[in-house]
Amino acid sequence: MLKMDKIKQIKIKTDPHKWVRRHFSQLVDKYAGMYAIFANGELFIGKDAKKLDREASIKHPGIIPSGFRIPRSEDFNCAL
Amino acid sequence: MRIIRFNYLPHHKTYVPVVPFFIKGKVGWKEVWAYVDSGAAYTILSSDEAGRLDIDYSCGKKGMTMVGDGNLIPVFFHKLDIEIGGILFRATIAFSTNLGVGFNLLGRKDIFDRFEVVFNDPKRLITFRETKR
């Protein structure tokens, strides 16, 4: 589990939308409850969405970051 | 009339209609992902997203919305520019610090009256068909 101030960075080689669809289960299994931000072929994972987004924007200026809170397994059985 | 299709997101053997869309905040555009929820009266995003957008969510008009167990949670309404599949429009977006479910919710107001939204669970596909206005 990552600490509050830690940001994990992972390089991804494919389109982020395709990557998310292919690896969504892995994100949920490993990082549920944390936040994921994608920018220019890099994935940032941590607990503070604003901090992650800022980090991504600084590292990849001009790129629109994409992100979401990684759901927990139980979120998939909710009644919305 | 444009048609936008998204594949459901898979989690092991469960598939959910979670889609990406763009939203404009004080620091420009961001892409967020949300569960398309025909049972939600309006779009509700986690206050985390307000942080990303550099929006003081508490400045919005306050309201209360009922959740699954009958409890009410506070939400703060804002009118923001959003873009779905290249279609740009202004939509009501609520932010909440109490969104218990782990997804943002893309709800009906300003979304379902702009698009015909078709859930195709067998094909794990959600379609947004732009409607005439």
Backbone of each chain as ProteinMPNN parsed JSONL, in Angstrom:
{"seq_chain_A": "MLKMDKIKQIKIKTDPHKWVRRHFSQLVDKYAGMYAIFANGELFIGKDAKKLDREASIKHPGIIPSGFRIPRSEDFNCAL", "coords_chain_A": {"N_chain_A": [[0.846, -1.204, 0.0], [0.494, 2.225, -0.814], [1.962, 5.088, 0.744], [0.476, 8.153, 1.967], [1.791, 10.386, 0.848], [3.195, 9.364, -1.217], [3.878, 8.778, -4.655], [3.275, 6.614, -7.226], [4.778, 5.833, -10.262], [4.162, 4.709, -13.499], [5.158, 3.557, -16.626], [3.285, 3.521, -19.595], [2.531, 1.967, -22.682], [0.54, 1.913, -24.573], [-2.502, 3.384, -25.937], [-4.177, 5.268, -23.477], [-6.902, 4.755, -22.853], [-7.352, 2.22, -23.923], [-5.476, 0.863, -22.453], [-6.473, 1.116, -19.862], [-8.836, -0.387, -20.078], [-7.741, -2.884, -20.498], [-6.243, -3.363, -18.23], [-7.748, -2.847, -16.013], [-8.811, -4.516, -13.977], [-6.477, -5.311, -12.677], [-5.642, -2.875, -11.618], [-7.743, -2.415, -9.812], [-7.503, -4.634, -8.127], [-5.023, -4.195, -7.002], [-4.711, -1.465, -6.299], [-7.025, -0.387, -5.141], [-9.203, 2.197, -4.096], [-7.35, 4.153, -4.286], [-6.048, 6.834, -6.377], [-5.866, 7.252, -9.88], [-3.983, 8.73, -12.416], [-3.563, 9.516, -15.791], [-1.185, 10.538, -18.165], [0.207, 11.367, -21.143], [1.378, 8.803, -21.756], [2.127, 7.93, -19.278], [1.432, 6.659, -16.09], [0.163, 7.734, -13.058], [-0.069, 6.939, -9.716], [-1.649, 7.356, -6.627], [-2.7, 8.821, -3.49], [-3.732, 11.369, -3.365], [-5.636, 13.172, -5.376], [-5.476, 15.752, -6.496], [-2.819, 16.437, -6.127], [-1.555, 14.46, -7.639], [-2.531, 15.081, -10.169], [-1.439, 17.585, -10.55], [1.261, 16.938, -10.525], [1.379, 15.344, -12.827], [0.675, 17.241, -14.752], [2.762, 19.047, -14.579], [4.902, 17.486, -15.356], [4.112, 16.738, -17.872], [3.412, 19.056, -19.68], [0.726, 20.759, -21.304], [-0.686, 18.533, -21.941], [-3.792, 16.935, -21.555], [-4.725, 15.662, -18.54], [-5.978, 12.451, -17.596], [-8.204, 10.833, -15.408], [-9.21, 8.828, -12.532], [-10.839, 7.709, -9.509], [-9.8, 4.669, -8.199], [-11.918, 2.025, -8.09], [-13.275, -0.075, -5.401], [-13.518, -3.644, -5.014], [-16.061, -4.258, -4.023], [-17.562, -2.137, -4.919], [-18.49, -2.828, -7.366], [-20.729, -4.265, -7.039], [-22.746, -2.629, -6.317], [-25.929, -0.977, -5.749], [-26.987, 1.301, -7.786]], "CA_chain_A": [[0.0, 0.0, 0.0], [1.285, 3.451, -0.888], [1.696, 6.08, 1.787], [-0.28, 9.315, 1.495], [2.565, 11.334, 0.056], [3.937, 8.648, -2.254], [3.267, 8.672, -5.969], [3.88, 5.561, -8.033], [4.715, 6.183, -11.68], [4.309, 3.529, -14.359], [5.116, 3.881, -18.064], [2.385, 2.681, -20.393], [2.919, 2.154, -24.084], [-0.609, 1.977, -25.475], [-3.506, 4.402, -25.686], [-4.599, 5.081, -22.081], [-8.237, 4.141, -22.751], [-7.171, 0.779, -24.151], [-4.698, 0.334, -21.32], [-7.39, 1.009, -18.71], [-9.737, -1.531, -20.291], [-6.987, -4.135, -20.41], [-5.594, -3.548, -16.924], [-8.608, -2.303, -14.962], [-8.879, -5.461, -12.856], [-5.211, -5.251, -11.932], [-5.677, -1.64, -10.821], [-8.693, -2.61, -8.708], [-6.947, -5.623, -7.192], [-3.795, -3.737, -6.342], [-4.696, -0.07, -5.842], [-8.392, 0.065, -4.848], [-9.328, 3.329, -3.176], [-6.398, 5.209, -4.64], [-6.397, 7.605, -7.552], [-4.987, 7.031, -11.038], [-3.962, 9.804, -13.421], [-2.796, 9.18, -16.989], [-0.78, 11.673, -18.992], [1.304, 11.178, -22.098], [2.057, 7.509, -21.631], [2.585, 7.661, -17.918], [0.368, 6.489, -15.103], [0.532, 8.18, -11.715], [-1.003, 6.384, -8.733], [-1.424, 7.867, -5.28], [-3.941, 9.035, -2.738], [-4.203, 12.753, -3.461], [-5.928, 13.394, -6.797], [-5.005, 17.068, -6.929], [-1.355, 16.384, -6.171], [-1.2, 13.624, -8.788], [-2.846, 15.812, -11.385], [-0.445, 18.655, -10.666], [2.513, 16.27, -10.893], [1.264, 14.942, -14.234], [0.65, 18.445, -15.589], [4.117, 19.629, -14.584], [5.779, 16.6, -16.125], [3.64, 16.655, -19.26], [2.634, 20.279, -19.934], [-0.047, 20.78, -22.544], [-1.45, 17.286, -22.077], [-4.95, 16.882, -20.649], [-4.662, 14.426, -17.744], [-7.191, 11.647, -17.466], [-8.056, 10.147, -14.127], [-10.37, 8.345, -11.772], [-10.582, 6.948, -8.294], [-9.852, 3.241, -8.497], [-12.967, 1.482, -7.206], [-13.038, -1.308, -4.647], [-14.284, -4.76, -5.597], [-17.465, -4.192, -3.589], [-18.263, -1.101, -5.679], [-19.055, -3.429, -8.579], [-22.001, -4.91, -6.693], [-23.597, -1.651, -5.661], [-27.191, -0.634, -6.367], [-26.946, 2.751, -8.046]], "C_chain_A": [[0.885, 1.26, 0.0], [0.952, 4.365, 0.28], [1.08, 7.306, 1.135], [0.523, 10.195, 0.535], [3.34, 10.666, -1.08], [3.154, 8.627, -3.568], [4.011, 7.588, -6.744], [3.713, 5.938, -9.501], [5.022, 4.955, -12.525], [4.232, 3.991, -15.817], [4.126, 2.951, -18.764], [2.625, 2.99, -21.86], [1.731, 2.311, -25.034], [-1.486, 3.176, -25.139], [-4.07, 4.199, -24.272], [-5.981, 4.436, -21.931], [-8.149, 2.622, -22.935], [-6.455, 0.151, -22.965], [-5.616, 0.128, -20.113], [-8.288, -0.214, -18.878], [-9.011, -2.867, -20.114], [-6.508, -4.407, -18.983], [-6.465, -3.097, -15.751], [-8.664, -3.217, -13.74], [-7.617, -5.422, -12.009], [-5.155, -3.996, -11.062], [-6.565, -1.824, -9.593], [-8.102, -3.564, -7.667], [-5.788, -5.059, -6.376], [-3.91, -2.355, -5.691], [-6.099, 0.467, -5.504], [-8.386, 1.191, -3.824], [-8.347, 4.443, -3.463], [-6.825, 5.881, -5.941], [-5.389, 7.339, -8.661], [-5.116, 8.205, -12.001], [-3.064, 9.353, -14.572], [-2.428, 10.461, -17.719], [0.399, 11.261, -19.851], [2.094, 9.879, -21.869], [2.604, 7.207, -20.257], [1.387, 7.604, -16.979], [0.909, 6.884, -13.735], [-0.511, 7.616, -10.75], [-0.644, 6.907, -7.354], [-2.747, 8.146, -4.611], [-4.538, 10.43, -2.925], [-4.381, 13.108, -4.942], [-5.345, 14.708, -7.3], [-3.483, 17.074, -7.093], [-0.885, 15.571, -7.388], [-1.399, 14.379, -10.092], [-1.818, 16.907, -11.631], [0.891, 18.072, -11.134], [2.502, 15.892, -12.386], [1.328, 16.158, -15.159], [2.018, 19.106, -15.667], [5.031, 18.795, -15.482], [5.396, 16.556, -17.597], [2.785, 17.884, -19.585], [1.911, 20.203, -21.279], [-0.859, 19.523, -22.789], [-2.619, 17.322, -21.095], [-4.884, 15.576, -19.856], [-6.031, 13.749, -17.648], [-7.101, 10.905, -16.144], [-9.351, 9.718, -13.491], [-9.905, 7.718, -10.468], [-10.733, 5.473, -8.63], [-10.862, 2.601, -7.544], [-12.512, 0.237, -6.444], [-13.877, -2.415, -5.272], [-15.755, -4.677, -5.248], [-18.254, -3.114, -4.339], [-18.936, -1.665, -6.924], [-20.389, -4.127, -8.304], [-22.976, -3.926, -6.065], [-24.888, -1.459, -6.445], [-27.199, 0.863, -6.559], [-28.31, 3.228, -8.498]], "O_chain_A": [[1.882, 1.339, 0.718], [-0.186, 4.412, 0.746], [1.149, 7.482, -0.081], [-0.006, 10.685, -0.463], [4.061, 11.336, -1.819], [1.932, 8.478, -3.58], [5.232, 7.646, -6.894], [2.623, 6.319, -9.927], [6.009, 4.255, -12.296], [3.327, 4.741, -16.184], [4.137, 1.739, -18.544], [2.889, 4.134, -22.232], [1.888, 2.781, -26.161], [-1.233, 3.891, -24.169], [-4.407, 3.073, -23.906], [-6.21, 3.664, -21.0], [-8.779, 1.852, -22.211], [-6.79, -0.952, -22.532], [-5.548, -0.896, -19.433], [-8.478, -0.985, -17.938], [-9.589, -3.846, -19.644], [-6.384, -5.564, -18.582], [-5.98, -2.977, -14.626], [-8.576, -2.75, -12.604], [-7.677, -5.49, -10.781], [-4.686, -4.036, -9.925], [-6.196, -1.442, -8.483], [-8.197, -3.316, -6.465], [-5.604, -5.407, -5.21], [-3.288, -2.097, -4.66], [-6.321, 1.676, -5.581], [-7.667, 1.147, -2.826], [-8.489, 5.552, -2.948], [-7.848, 5.527, -6.526], [-4.192, 7.214, -8.401], [-6.221, 8.618, -12.352], [-1.951, 8.873, -14.356], [-3.256, 11.359, -17.874], [1.449, 10.861, -19.349], [3.323, 9.885, -21.802], [3.448, 6.326, -20.095], [0.457, 8.406, -17.075], [1.971, 6.427, -13.313], [-1.71, 7.802, -10.957], [0.522, 6.902, -6.961], [-3.8, 7.749, -5.111], [-5.724, 10.639, -2.668], [-3.406, 13.317, -5.664], [-4.789, 14.77, -8.396], [-2.939, 17.629, -8.048], [0.063, 15.953, -8.073], [-0.563, 14.331, -10.995], [-1.382, 17.131, -12.76], [1.559, 18.624, -12.008], [3.483, 16.097, -13.102], [1.957, 16.11, -16.216], [2.387, 19.661, -16.702], [5.824, 19.329, -16.258], [6.248, 16.362, -18.464], [1.571, 17.766, -19.748], [2.426, 19.653, -22.253], [-1.636, 19.457, -23.741], [-2.449, 17.698, -19.935], [-4.977, 14.496, -20.439], [-7.076, 14.398, -17.624], [-6.035, 10.4, -15.791], [-10.435, 10.175, -13.854], [-8.768, 7.266, -10.331], [-11.702, 5.079, -9.279], [-10.675, 2.633, -6.328], [-11.519, -0.405, -6.787], [-14.844, -2.138, -5.982], [-16.61, -4.989, -6.078], [-19.483, -3.173, -4.389], [-19.849, -1.049, -7.473], [-21.089, -4.53, -9.233], [-23.914, -4.322, -5.372], [-24.947, -1.736, -7.643], [-27.394, 1.616, -5.605], [-28.49, 4.415, -8.767]]}, "seq_chain_B": "MRIIRFNYLPHHKTYVPVVPFFIKGKVGWKEVWAYVDSGAAYTILSSDEAGRLDIDYSCGKKGMTMVGDGNLIPVFFHKLDIEIGGILFRATIAFSTNLGVGFNLLGRKDIFDRFEVVFNDPKRLITFRETKR", "coords_chain_B": {"N_chain_B": [[-26.106, 14.095, -36.584], [-24.497, 12.675, -33.988], [-22.91, 9.601, -33.027], [-21.702, 7.95, -30.271], [-19.678, 5.461, -29.008], [-18.864, 3.361, -26.28], [-16.904, 0.841, -24.812], [-17.767, -1.33, -22.114], [-16.183, -1.267, -18.89], [-14.055, -3.814, -17.762], [-14.042, -5.869, -14.861], [-12.635, -8.533, -13.709], [-15.096, -10.896, -13.965], [-17.118, -9.104, -14.175], [-18.815, -6.395, -15.706], [-18.813, -2.945, -16.289], [-20.588, 0.105, -17.023], [-18.645, 2.394, -17.441], [-17.428, 5.489, -18.395], [-15.217, 7.731, -20.185], [-15.026, 11.303, -20.018], [-14.726, 14.807, -20.827], [-14.083, 17.66, -18.778], [-14.326, 21.055, -17.894], [-12.386, 23.025, -15.849], [-11.069, 25.475, -13.532], [-8.442, 25.337, -14.152], [-8.25, 24.576, -16.736], [-9.005, 21.913, -19.12], [-9.913, 18.644, -18.022], [-9.812, 15.095, -18.053], [-12.275, 12.948, -16.914], [-13.616, 9.971, -15.414], [-16.661, 8.196, -15.327], [-19.39, 6.357, -13.94], [-22.078, 5.449, -15.846], [-25.2, 6.304, -14.95], [-28.395, 5.708, -15.008], [-30.221, 5.937, -13.044], [-29.523, 8.029, -11.495], [-30.292, 11.323, -10.649], [-28.819, 13.471, -11.43], [-25.468, 14.367, -12.451], [-22.925, 13.317, -10.33], [-19.936, 14.045, -8.885], [-16.98, 13.036, -7.188], [-15.544, 14.997, -4.572], [-12.853, 15.02, -4.891], [-12.436, 15.333, -7.591], [-13.159, 17.966, -7.951], [-11.008, 19.141, -6.736], [-8.954, 18.449, -8.539], [-9.824, 20.0, -10.665], [-9.502, 22.457, -9.693], [-11.603, 23.785, -8.471], [-13.592, 25.44, -6.122], [-15.655, 23.591, -4.591], [-17.562, 24.027, -2.631], [-18.612, 26.5, -3.072], [-20.717, 26.27, -4.735], [-24.313, 25.942, -5.323], [-26.015, 24.606, -2.603], [-27.369, 21.361, -2.093], [-29.407, 18.494, -1.265], [-29.12, 15.046, -1.669], [-30.721, 11.901, -2.124], [-29.496, 8.733, -1.213], [-28.841, 5.183, -1.765], [-29.515, 3.861, 0.683], [-31.442, 5.404, 1.759], [-30.577, 7.57, 3.117], [-29.592, 11.054, 3.219], [-27.287, 12.927, 1.335], [-25.036, 15.716, 1.302], [-24.698, 17.846, -1.529], [-23.042, 19.903, -3.96], [-23.906, 22.151, -6.367], [-22.796, 22.916, -9.644], [-22.456, 24.698, -12.73], [-20.934, 23.572, -15.523], [-18.657, 23.402, -18.334], [-18.711, 20.596, -20.402], [-17.484, 17.772, -22.284], [-18.47, 15.239, -24.358], [-17.506, 12.68, -26.323], [-16.634, 14.503, -28.298], [-18.666, 16.335, -28.379], [-19.62, 19.345, -27.195], [-20.935, 20.923, -24.363], [-22.894, 22.652, -21.838], [-23.281, 21.636, -18.509], [-25.057, 20.502, -15.601], [-23.305, 19.859, -12.739], [-22.763, 18.056, -9.861], [-20.918, 18.145, -6.861], [-19.585, 16.096, -4.314], [-18.549, 15.337, -1.007], [-19.3, 13.102, 0.163], [-19.793, 10.906, -1.381], [-20.322, 7.7, -1.37], [-19.926, 5.437, -2.931], [-17.441, 3.975, -5.069], [-17.257, 5.149, -7.578], [-17.479, 7.968, -9.803], [-20.577, 9.458, -10.794], [-22.402, 9.556, -13.747], [-25.119, 11.212, -14.426], [-28.674, 11.885, -15.134], [-29.629, 14.607, -15.643], [-29.21, 17.127, -18.02], [-27.64, 15.425, -19.518], [-28.915, 12.999, -20.318], [-30.989, 14.148, -21.675], [-29.8, 15.174, -23.825], [-28.594, 13.151, -25.126], [-29.553, 10.016, -26.501], [-29.325, 7.278, -24.585], [-28.017, 4.139, -24.675], [-27.862, 1.091, -23.144], [-26.07, -1.762, -23.659], [-25.845, -4.616, -22.455], [-25.351, -7.387, -23.189], [-23.504, -7.076, -25.279], [-21.725, -5.563, -23.976], [-21.507, -2.778, -24.225], [-21.904, 0.698, -24.438], [-23.953, 3.195, -25.782], [-24.054, 6.506, -26.896], [-26.293, 8.477, -28.384], [-26.605, 11.338, -30.146], [-29.229, 13.663, -29.689], [-31.84, 15.442, -31.446], [-32.118, 18.953, -30.961]], "CA_chain_B": [[-26.353, 13.423, -35.299], [-23.333, 11.832, -33.736], [-23.061, 8.404, -32.191], [-20.451, 7.657, -29.566], [-19.771, 4.157, -28.34], [-17.816, 3.007, -25.323], [-16.962, -0.504, -24.241], [-17.808, -1.378, -20.661], [-14.904, -1.592, -18.244], [-14.139, -5.141, -17.147], [-13.339, -6.231, -13.621], [-12.803, -9.984, -13.726], [-16.236, -11.284, -14.806], [-18.137, -8.067, -14.087], [-18.574, -5.323, -16.675], [-19.533, -1.758, -15.835], [-20.622, 1.181, -18.021], [-17.855, 3.551, -16.995], [-16.962, 6.153, -19.623], [-14.449, 8.961, -19.981], [-15.492, 12.534, -20.655], [-13.903, 15.958, -20.437], [-14.764, 18.685, -17.99], [-13.462, 22.235, -17.828], [-12.316, 23.692, -14.55], [-10.315, 26.738, -13.521], [-7.1, 25.101, -14.685], [-8.381, 23.969, -18.061], [-9.762, 20.676, -19.275], [-9.437, 17.38, -17.439], [-10.664, 13.962, -18.397], [-12.703, 12.17, -15.749], [-14.356, 8.762, -15.778], [-17.841, 8.079, -14.471], [-20.355, 5.258, -14.151], [-23.303, 6.004, -16.415], [-26.205, 5.861, -13.993], [-29.716, 6.224, -15.403], [-30.988, 6.14, -11.815], [-29.061, 9.241, -10.796], [-30.999, 12.491, -11.191], [-27.812, 14.351, -12.042], [-24.09, 13.887, -12.357], [-22.286, 13.589, -9.042], [-18.517, 13.717, -8.875], [-16.3, 13.132, -5.912], [-14.881, 16.289, -4.357], [-11.486, 14.878, -5.423], [-12.415, 15.881, -8.957], [-13.157, 19.424, -7.814], [-9.609, 19.482, -6.453], [-8.22, 18.389, -9.811], [-10.28, 21.097, -11.528], [-9.246, 23.679, -8.922], [-12.896, 24.42, -8.208], [-14.05, 25.395, -4.735], [-16.992, 22.989, -4.771], [-18.513, 24.521, -1.629], [-19.208, 27.759, -3.558], [-21.92, 25.968, -5.511], [-25.591, 25.882, -4.602], [-26.067, 23.367, -1.831], [-28.585, 20.558, -2.14], [-29.294, 17.193, -0.61], [-29.602, 13.982, -2.555], [-30.939, 10.646, -1.405], [-28.728, 7.595, -1.71], [-29.512, 3.886, -1.738], [-30.046, 3.417, 1.976], [-32.445, 6.369, 2.209], [-29.949, 8.74, 3.73], [-29.346, 12.209, 2.362], [-25.912, 13.436, 1.379], [-24.951, 17.068, 0.731], [-24.014, 18.022, -2.815], [-22.899, 21.309, -4.337], [-24.137, 22.187, -7.815], [-22.079, 23.869, -10.497], [-22.671, 24.583, -14.178], [-19.599, 23.5, -16.104], [-18.558, 22.894, -19.698], [-18.225, 19.219, -20.516], [-17.426, 17.268, -23.657], [-18.598, 13.785, -24.492], [-17.334, 12.266, -27.718], [-16.476, 15.643, -29.196], [-19.824, 17.229, -28.286], [-19.369, 20.257, -26.08], [-22.126, 21.574, -23.843], [-22.836, 23.032, -20.425], [-24.077, 20.658, -17.76], [-25.105, 20.604, -14.142], [-22.417, 18.88, -12.109], [-22.75, 18.162, -8.399], [-19.749, 17.574, -6.188], [-19.891, 15.666, -2.95], [-17.496, 14.678, -0.211], [-19.923, 11.927, 0.797], [-20.145, 9.888, -2.377], [-19.78, 6.491, -0.757], [-19.526, 4.465, -3.944], [-16.114, 4.317, -5.597], [-17.318, 5.705, -8.931], [-18.263, 9.151, -10.116], [-21.835, 9.062, -11.447], [-22.878, 10.398, -14.843], [-26.568, 11.079, -14.268], [-29.598, 12.234, -16.217], [-29.835, 16.018, -15.976], [-28.364, 17.72, -19.07], [-26.924, 14.379, -20.265], [-29.864, 12.081, -20.955], [-31.857, 14.873, -22.596], [-28.985, 15.52, -24.988], [-28.254, 11.896, -25.801], [-30.261, 8.768, -26.245], [-28.268, 6.431, -24.017], [-28.428, 2.735, -24.789], [-27.0, 0.118, -22.463], [-26.133, -3.075, -24.29], [-25.06, -5.5, -21.58], [-24.807, -8.568, -23.874], [-22.302, -6.713, -26.043], [-20.876, -4.769, -23.084], [-21.311, -1.571, -25.012], [-22.864, 1.772, -24.168], [-24.008, 4.102, -26.93], [-24.637, 7.833, -26.734], [-26.736, 8.977, -29.687], [-26.992, 12.744, -29.982], [-30.628, 13.88, -30.066], [-32.12, 16.765, -32.018], [-32.496, 19.91, -29.924]], "C_chain_B": [[-25.217, 12.43, -35.035], [-23.651, 10.656, -32.807], [-21.71, 8.089, -31.576], [-20.627, 6.342, -28.821], [-18.58, 3.948, -27.418], [-18.004, 1.553, -24.919], [-17.062, -0.4, -22.728], [-16.401, -1.658, -20.132], [-15.023, -2.955, -17.556], [-13.398, -5.216, -15.811], [-13.615, -7.711, -13.398], [-14.04, -10.333, -14.579], [-17.389, -10.281, -14.731], [-17.779, -6.949, -15.069], [-19.422, -4.112, -16.3], [-19.463, -0.648, -16.888], [-19.941, 2.446, -17.506], [-17.216, 4.177, -18.222], [-16.127, 7.39, -19.284], [-15.151, 10.152, -20.63], [-14.648, 13.688, -20.122], [-14.747, 16.97, -19.674], [-13.793, 19.848, -17.802], [-13.538, 22.889, -16.455], [-11.525, 24.976, -14.66], [-8.922, 26.581, -14.112], [-7.173, 24.373, -16.026], [-9.141, 22.659, -18.029], [-9.097, 19.505, -18.575], [-10.35, 16.272, -17.96], [-10.997, 13.199, -17.122], [-13.487, 10.959, -16.253], [-15.532, 8.626, -14.818], [-18.704, 6.902, -14.904], [-21.63, 5.888, -14.693], [-24.475, 5.424, -15.638], [-27.556, 6.48, -14.332], [-30.608, 6.459, -14.182], [-30.554, 7.363, -11.028], [-29.706, 10.459, -11.447], [-30.031, 13.441, -11.892], [-26.431, 13.755, -11.828], [-23.505, 14.276, -11.004], [-20.839, 13.118, -9.122], [-17.978, 13.838, -7.463], [-15.636, 14.504, -5.784], [-13.405, 16.227, -4.774], [-11.375, 15.509, -6.808], [-12.43, 17.405, -8.926], [-11.74, 19.908, -7.531], [-8.778, 19.485, -7.718], [-8.549, 19.594, -10.691], [-10.019, 22.463, -10.911], [-10.529, 24.491, -8.722], [-13.206, 24.308, -6.722], [-15.499, 24.897, -4.757], [-18.022, 23.591, -3.82], [-19.136, 25.861, -2.021], [-20.494, 27.513, -4.342], [-23.172, 25.951, -4.647], [-25.695, 24.539, -3.88], [-27.412, 22.66, -1.998], [-28.364, 19.258, -1.379], [-29.811, 16.141, -1.583], [-29.696, 12.667, -1.791], [-30.13, 9.517, -2.043], [-29.459, 6.292, -1.364], [-30.123, 3.483, -0.421], [-31.059, 4.4, 2.55], [-31.862, 7.585, 2.892], [-29.746, 9.845, 2.705], [-27.883, 12.613, 2.478], [-25.89, 14.835, 0.765], [-24.2, 17.054, -0.594], [-23.974, 19.52, -3.128], [-22.931, 21.396, -5.859], [-23.329, 23.282, -8.502], [-22.529, 23.653, -11.934], [-21.302, 24.64, -14.844], [-19.665, 23.025, -17.552], [-18.05, 21.461, -19.658], [-18.218, 18.808, -21.992], [-17.5, 15.747, -23.639], [-18.494, 13.45, -25.975], [-17.272, 13.423, -28.696], [-17.647, 16.61, -29.172], [-19.714, 18.045, -26.997], [-20.678, 20.896, -25.639], [-21.945, 21.877, -22.36], [-23.766, 22.102, -19.642], [-24.025, 20.947, -16.263], [-24.249, 19.483, -13.558], [-22.478, 19.103, -10.597], [-21.465, 17.527, -7.873], [-20.158, 17.18, -4.774], [-18.667, 15.055, -2.281], [-18.004, 13.348, 0.353], [-20.343, 10.842, -0.185], [-19.497, 8.572, -1.945], [-19.287, 5.463, -1.759], [-18.221, 4.941, -4.607], [-16.086, 4.862, -7.005], [-17.923, 7.105, -8.888], [-19.516, 8.676, -10.844], [-22.208, 10.059, -12.543], [-24.393, 10.21, -14.92], [-27.369, 11.77, -15.361], [-29.579, 13.707, -16.629], [-28.758, 16.534, -16.946], [-27.585, 16.684, -19.892], [-27.941, 13.527, -21.043], [-30.897, 12.81, -21.817], [-31.084, 15.373, -23.817], [-28.643, 14.28, -25.816], [-29.315, 10.836, -25.5], [-29.175, 7.795, -25.793], [-28.755, 4.991, -24.006], [-27.395, 1.835, -24.121], [-27.155, -1.223, -23.173], [-25.246, -4.023, -23.486], [-24.538, -6.742, -22.306], [-23.537, -8.26, -24.655], [-21.32, -5.867, -25.222], [-20.466, -3.455, -23.75], [-22.34, -0.532, -24.595], [-22.773, 2.789, -25.299], [-24.684, 5.404, -26.531], [-25.006, 8.325, -28.135], [-27.258, 10.392, -29.492], [-28.427, 12.94, -30.453], [-30.778, 15.266, -30.667], [-32.548, 17.689, -30.892], [-33.193, 21.109, -30.535]], "O_chain_B": [[-25.023, 11.472, -35.782], [-24.525, 10.723, -31.942], [-20.703, 7.978, -32.275], [-21.603, 6.144, -28.097], [-17.447, 4.309, -27.737], [-19.128, 1.095, -24.71], [-16.501, 0.517, -22.128], [-15.552, -2.21, -20.832], [-15.995, -3.208, -16.845], [-12.29, -4.701, -15.659], [-14.698, -8.091, -12.953], [-14.035, -10.093, -15.786], [-18.501, -10.573, -15.17], [-16.611, -6.602, -15.242], [-20.615, -4.245, -16.024], [-18.444, -0.468, -17.555], [-20.598, 3.436, -17.18], [-16.545, 3.497, -18.999], [-16.307, 8.009, -18.236], [-15.793, 10.012, -21.672], [-13.955, 13.563, -19.112], [-15.949, 17.109, -19.898], [-12.599, 19.65, -17.58], [-14.611, 23.254, -15.974], [-11.334, 25.506, -15.755], [-8.296, 27.558, -14.523], [-6.255, 23.64, -16.395], [-9.824, 22.334, -17.058], [-7.871, 19.394, -18.544], [-11.519, 16.507, -18.266], [-10.108, 12.849, -16.346], [-13.959, 10.942, -17.39], [-15.402, 8.912, -13.628], [-18.733, 6.517, -16.072], [-22.201, 6.773, -14.056], [-24.717, 4.217, -15.66], [-27.828, 7.63, -13.987], [-31.643, 7.117, -14.29], [-31.155, 7.693, -10.006], [-29.665, 10.604, -12.669], [-30.404, 14.13, -12.841], [-26.263, 12.766, -11.115], [-23.587, 15.433, -10.591], [-20.56, 11.949, -9.392], [-18.457, 14.636, -6.658], [-15.217, 15.094, -6.78], [-12.779, 17.265, -4.987], [-10.369, 16.129, -7.151], [-11.802, 18.059, -9.759], [-11.322, 20.957, -8.023], [-7.992, 20.402, -7.952], [-7.679, 20.138, -11.372], [-10.28, 23.496, -11.528], [-10.526, 25.72, -8.796], [-13.1, 23.232, -6.132], [-16.438, 25.677, -4.919], [-19.207, 23.663, -4.146], [-20.083, 26.313, -1.378], [-21.268, 28.44, -4.582], [-23.105, 25.946, -3.418], [-25.489, 23.48, -4.473], [-28.461, 23.302, -2.038], [-27.262, 18.973, -0.912], [-30.832, 16.342, -2.24], [-28.868, 12.363, -0.932], [-30.094, 9.377, -3.266], [-30.532, 6.297, -0.76], [-31.16, 2.82, -0.405], [-31.49, 4.253, 3.694], [-32.585, 8.529, 3.21], [-29.73, 9.607, 1.498], [-27.315, 12.64, 3.57], [-26.632, 15.115, -0.176], [-23.204, 16.349, -0.758], [-24.78, 20.296, -2.614], [-22.103, 20.802, -6.549], [-23.204, 24.403, -8.009], [-22.934, 22.552, -12.308], [-20.596, 25.642, -14.738], [-20.604, 22.335, -17.948], [-17.081, 21.153, -18.965], [-18.872, 19.432, -22.828], [-16.7, 15.072, -22.992], [-19.314, 13.895, -26.779], [-17.801, 13.331, -29.803], [-17.623, 17.615, -29.881], [-19.715, 17.512, -25.887], [-21.448, 21.364, -26.477], [-20.993, 21.43, -21.721], [-24.888, 21.824, -20.064], [-23.082, 21.548, -15.749], [-24.456, 18.306, -13.857], [-22.268, 20.218, -10.12], [-20.999, 16.507, -8.382], [-20.97, 17.848, -4.133], [-17.87, 14.357, -2.906], [-17.246, 12.575, 0.939], [-21.148, 9.97, 0.141], [-18.299, 8.358, -2.128], [-18.354, 4.709, -1.484], [-17.945, 6.138, -4.689], [-15.011, 5.025, -7.582], [-18.772, 7.397, -8.046], [-19.511, 7.603, -11.447], [-22.315, 11.259, -12.292], [-24.885, 9.193, -15.409], [-26.821, 12.188, -16.381], [-29.52, 14.023, -17.818], [-27.56, 16.387, -16.705], [-26.933, 17.048, -20.871], [-27.834, 13.361, -22.258], [-31.605, 12.178, -22.602], [-31.674, 15.936, -24.739], [-28.433, 14.352, -27.027], [-29.882, 10.776, -24.409], [-28.226, 7.525, -26.528], [-29.777, 4.671, -23.4], [-26.219, 1.824, -24.486], [-28.262, -1.753, -23.269], [-24.067, -4.209, -23.789], [-23.394, -7.134, -22.077], [-22.61, -9.069, -24.696], [-20.243, -5.504, -25.693], [-19.294, -3.085, -23.826], [-23.515, -0.852, -24.418], [-21.687, 3.19, -25.718], [-25.747, 5.405, -25.911], [-24.131, 8.558, -28.968], [-28.228, 10.616, -28.769], [-28.803, 12.432, -31.51], [-29.957, 16.152, -30.433], [-33.255, 17.272, -29.974], [-33.588, 22.026, -29.815]]}, "name": "protein", "num_of_chains": 2, "seq": "MLKMDKIKQIKIKTDPHKWVRRHFSQLVDKYAGMYAIFANGELFIGKDAKKLDREASIKHPGIIPSGFRIPRSEDFNCALMRIIRFNYLPHHKTYVPVVPFFIKGKVGWKEVWAYVDSGAAYTILSSDEAGRLDIDYSCGKKGMTMVGDGNLIPVFFHKLDIEIGGILFRATIAFSTNLGVGFNLLGRKDIFDRFEVVFNDPKRLITFRETKR"}
